[in-house]
Amino acid sequence: MIQYIYIIDEETNLYNQLNELFKNDEKFRFRNVKPNNIGVALKNIPALIMINEDSLQESVISVCNKIRENDDNLITPIIVISSNTEHTHQIEILKTSVEHFIEKPIDIEYLYYTIINIIRLLDINRTVSPLTGLPGNVQIQAEMKKRLMSREKFVMLYLDLDNFKEYNDLYGFIQGDEVIKFTARTIVKNVHEIDSENGFVGHIGGDDFIAIISNDRFEELCQNIILDFDYNVLDYFSQEHIESGYIEIENRKGVIEQFPLTSISIGVVEVDNSFHNILEIGEVGAQVKHISKTIHGSAYFINKRKMS
């Protein structure tokens, strides 16, 4: 993925230096933007914005505030480069949520690795669920591999919601996102209560989650999650639907169908040394979660089969 970096600068020296510095790395593209045309940079939502303070006519703090006030660039990293080495000035700039302040004369090698590391962190953050803030697939797989390699026993919980698509169809995606965030909070709270030191929760995507604990209290954990979820999920339904116990959705043929209120299904896999890799765990996890989803309402099902 190409990373576009915009340089707010009246001059072109920095732009030329960076193009030379990154000439062998096709991942990076630099664009020089005049300070009075900053809207161009904001419109294109770059991976990183760099500001040469010395070339600005207006206050650099004012420019940084313009960037942060733009919703699309609220989290775009900013590097300010300046010959003003006064400590209080630097602190005031950092207060505007600027990630780095680099003094002139520029140490070009230092600048190079600063840019590389900022982009690396951005790539890592993209693997985190933006909705729940939980680790995504990359971290989930790394966590599973780490525990397998250490040959420790652990328990995997595969969780997802029942009748969630129908909920989204009726209540809308915004409200559906609130249910996803509520589900994440419910899982995290209960996992930490059961295994505060080694518990791990990840968000695979959509309404799919995983949890890992290192003790044998997994049945208690499943029961607690279900009790917590079933009681509090009602906050996301109308009183009419709570009283009836179902929602009604018109299918593609125009026929009204009834669906139970959203529930949670949990497939449990006890992982020991009989598992050789994370794919084997995932296959068994999919099987037990499928079985749990055949049970009416919130339920869990535990794998009792050992891998050969």
Secondary structure, 3 states (H helix, E strand, C coil): CCEEEEEECCCCHHHHHHHHHCCCCCCEEEEEECHHHHHHHHHCCCCEEEEEHHHCCCCHHHHHHHHHHCHHHCCCCEEEEECCCCHHHHHHHHCCCCCEEEECCCCHHHHHHHHHHHHHHHHHHCCECCCCCCECHHHHHHHHHHHHHCCCCEEEEEEEEECHHHHHHHHCHHHHHHHHHHHHHHHHHHHHHHCCCCCEEEEEECCEEEEEECCCCHHHHHHHHHHHHHHHHHHHCCHHHHHHCEEEEECCCCCEEEEECCEEEEEEEEECCCCCCHHHHHHHHHHHHHHHHCCCCCEEEECCCCCC
